[in-house]
Amino acid sequence: MIGIAGPPGAGKSTLAEALVDALNTRLPDHPAEAVPMDGFHYDNAILDARGMRARKGAPETFDADGFLALMRRLRSERGDIAIPVFDRKEDLARGSARIVSARQRLLIIEGNYLLLNRPVWQDLPALFDLNIFLQPSLATIEARLIQRWLDYGCDAVTAAHRARGNDLTNAETVLTHSTLADIVLQD
């Protein structure tokens, strides 16, 4: 299991997908699979009930215990395991949306808070055989996040507001409260 952590917009999903594709191209039986942390976003109804919708994407808006339990299952069990996947377009997590098959045990786990030095999250690094941290500059993160929101149909003002608000706050949390990784990639 390889953990790829970093702030929003750092390129975690892109790197994870590239690694999975490269490994599956070179190895028989295609043993690699990406497992994103984003499937553990709390549903918007829960966030609304807790008054946390505006902070969506912050550590406390995820089911960290559920994610940790899945990581332990993936580490110890050998059968097929269903995982949730976040549908960014619909802004919701889809439970059991993908299967990690018994043969797929070269897992690339990606998420913002894999190295976060806070309760529950701090138990994750020990489960990974290798930890990678992506550390682009805040200017790069901001530009990528604005482009992400533009790509989802937001106008320029809304995209900039969303990126510069909660997204950059979450990025700063990742950059300042994560533990050391085995490998740090900077831009």
Secondary structure as a PSIPRED ss2 file (coil, helix, strand):
# PSIPRED VFORMAT (PSIPRED V4.0)

   1 M C   1.000  0.000  0.000
   2 I E   0.000  0.000  1.000
   3 G E   0.000  0.000  1.000
   4 I E   0.000  0.000  1.000
   5 A E   0.000  0.000  1.000
   6 G C   1.000  0.000  0.000
   7 P C   1.000  0.000  0.000
   8 P C   1.000  0.000  0.000
   9 G C   1.000  0.000  0.000
  10 A C   1.000  0.000  0.000
  11 G C   1.000  0.000  0.000
  12 K H   0.000  1.000  0.000
  13 S H   0.000  1.000  0.000
  14 T H   0.000  1.000  0.000
  15 L H   0.000  1.000  0.000
  16 A H   0.000  1.000  0.000
  17 E H   0.000  1.000  0.000
  18 A H   0.000  1.000  0.000
  19 L H   0.000  1.000  0.000
  20 V H   0.000  1.000  0.000
  21 D H   0.000  1.000  0.000
  22 A H   0.000  1.000  0.000
  23 L H   0.000  1.000  0.000
  24 N H   0.000  1.000  0.000
  25 T H   0.000  1.000  0.000
  26 R H   0.000  1.000  0.000
  27 L C   1.000  0.000  0.000
  28 P C   1.000  0.000  0.000
  29 D C   1.000  0.000  0.000
  30 H C   1.000  0.000  0.000
  31 P C   1.000  0.000  0.000
  32 A E   0.000  0.000  1.000
  33 E E   0.000  0.000  1.000
  34 A E   0.000  0.000  1.000
  35 V E   0.000  0.000  1.000
  36 P E   0.000  0.000  1.000
  37 M H   0.000  1.000  0.000
  38 D H   0.000  1.000  0.000
  39 G H   0.000  1.000  0.000
  40 F H   0.000  1.000  0.000
  41 H E   0.000  0.000  1.000
  42 Y C   1.000  0.000  0.000
  43 D C   1.000  0.000  0.000
  44 N H   0.000  1.000  0.000
  45 A H   0.000  1.000  0.000
  46 I H   0.000  1.000  0.000
  47 L H   0.000  1.000  0.000
  48 D H   0.000  1.000  0.000
  49 A H   0.000  1.000  0.000
  50 R C   1.000  0.000  0.000
  51 G C   1.000  0.000  0.000
  52 M C   1.000  0.000  0.000
  53 R H   0.000  1.000  0.000
  54 A H   0.000  1.000  0.000
  55 R H   0.000  1.000  0.000
  56 K C   1.000  0.000  0.000
  57 G C   1.000  0.000  0.000
  58 A C   1.000  0.000  0.000
  59 P H   0.000  1.000  0.000
  60 E H   0.000  1.000  0.000
  61 T H   0.000  1.000  0.000
  62 F E   0.000  0.000  1.000
  63 D C   1.000  0.000  0.000
  64 A H   0.000  1.000  0.000
  65 D H   0.000  1.000  0.000
  66 G H   0.000  1.000  0.000
  67 F H   0.000  1.000  0.000
  68 L H   0.000  1.000  0.000
  69 A H   0.000  1.000  0.000
  70 L H   0.000  1.000  0.000
  71 M H   0.000  1.000  0.000
  72 R H   0.000  1.000  0.000
  73 R H   0.000  1.000  0.000
  74 L H   0.000  1.000  0.000
  75 R H   0.000  1.000  0.000
  76 S H   0.000  1.000  0.000
  77 E C   1.000  0.000  0.000
  78 R C   1.000  0.000  0.000
  79 G C   1.000  0.000  0.000
  80 D C   1.000  0.000  0.000
  81 I E   0.000  0.000  1.000
  82 A E   0.000  0.000  1.000
  83 I E   0.000  0.000  1.000
  84 P E   0.000  0.000  1.000
  85 V E   0.000  0.000  1.000
  86 F E   0.000  0.000  1.000
  87 D E   0.000  0.000  1.000
  88 R C   1.000  0.000  0.000
  89 K C   1.000  0.000  0.000
  90 E C   1.000  0.000  0.000
  91 D C   1.000  0.000  0.000
  92 L E   0.000  0.000  1.000
  93 A E   0.000  0.000  1.000
  94 R E   0.000  0.000  1.000
  95 G E   0.000  0.000  1.000
  96 S E   0.000  0.000  1.000
  97 A E   0.000  0.000  1.000
  98 R E   0.000  0.000  1.000
  99 I E   0.000  0.000  1.000
 100 V E   0.000  0.000  1.000
 101 S C   1.000  0.000  0.000
 102 A C   1.000  0.000  0.000
 103 R C   1.000  0.000  0.000
 104 Q C   1.000  0.000  0.000
 105 R C   1.000  0.000  0.000
 106 L E   0.000  0.000  1.000
 107 L E   0.000  0.000  1.000
 108 I E   0.000  0.000  1.000
 109 I E   0.000  0.000  1.000
 110 E E   0.000  0.000  1.000
 111 G E   0.000  0.000  1.000
 112 N C   1.000  0.000  0.000
 113 Y C   1.000  0.000  0.000
 114 L C   1.000  0.000  0.000
 115 L C   1.000  0.000  0.000
 116 L E   0.000  0.000  1.000
 117 N C   1.000  0.000  0.000
 118 R C   1.000  0.000  0.000
 119 P C   1.000  0.000  0.000
 120 V C   1.000  0.000  0.000
 121 W H   0.000  1.000  0.000
 122 Q H   0.000  1.000  0.000
 123 D H   0.000  1.000  0.000
 124 L C   1.000  0.000  0.000
 125 P H   0.000  1.000  0.000
 126 A H   0.000  1.000  0.000
 127 L H   0.000  1.000  0.000
 128 F C   1.000  0.000  0.000
 129 D C   1.000  0.000  0.000
 130 L E   0.000  0.000  1.000
 131 N E   0.000  0.000  1.000
 132 I E   0.000  0.000  1.000
 133 F E   0.000  0.000  1.000
 134 L E   0.000  0.000  1.000
 135 Q E   0.000  0.000  1.000
 136 P C   1.000  0.000  0.000
 137 S C   1.000  0.000  0.000
 138 L H   0.000  1.000  0.000
 139 A H   0.000  1.000  0.000
 140 T H   0.000  1.000  0.000
 141 I H   0.000  1.000  0.000
 142 E H   0.000  1.000  0.000
 143 A H   0.000  1.000  0.000
 144 R H   0.000  1.000  0.000
 145 L H   0.000  1.000  0.000
 146 I H   0.000  1.000  0.000
 147 Q H   0.000  1.000  0.000
 148 R H   0.000  1.000  0.000
 149 W H   0.000  1.000  0.000
 150 L H   0.000  1.000  0.000
 151 D H   0.000  1.000  0.000
 152 Y C   1.000  0.000  0.000
 153 G C   1.000  0.000  0.000
 154 C C   1.000  0.000  0.000
 155 D C   1.000  0.000  0.000
 156 A H   0.000  1.000  0.000
 157 V H   0.000  1.000  0.000
 158 T H   0.000  1.000  0.000
 159 A H   0.000  1.000  0.000
 160 A H   0.000  1.000  0.000
 161 H H   0.000  1.000  0.000
 162 R H   0.000  1.000  0.000
 163 A H   0.000  1.000  0.000
 164 R H   0.000  1.000  0.000
 165 G H   0.000  1.000  0.000
 166 N H   0.000  1.000  0.000
 167 D H   0.000  1.000  0.000
 168 L H   0.000  1.000  0.000
 169 T H   0.000  1.000  0.000
 170 N H   0.000  1.000  0.000
 171 A H   0.000  1.000  0.000
 172 E H   0.000  1.000  0.000
 173 T H   0.000  1.000  0.000
 174 V H   0.000  1.000  0.000
 175 L H   0.000  1.000  0.000
 176 T H   0.000  1.000  0.000
 177 H H   0.000  1.000  0.000
 178 S E   0.000  0.000  1.000
 179 T C   1.000  0.000  0.000
 180 L C   1.000  0.000  0.000
 181 A C   1.000  0.000  0.000
 182 D C   1.000  0.000  0.000
 183 I E   0.000  0.000  1.000
 184 V E   0.000  0.000  1.000
 185 L E   0.000  0.000  1.000
 186 Q E   0.000  0.000  1.000
 187 D C   1.000  0.000  0.000
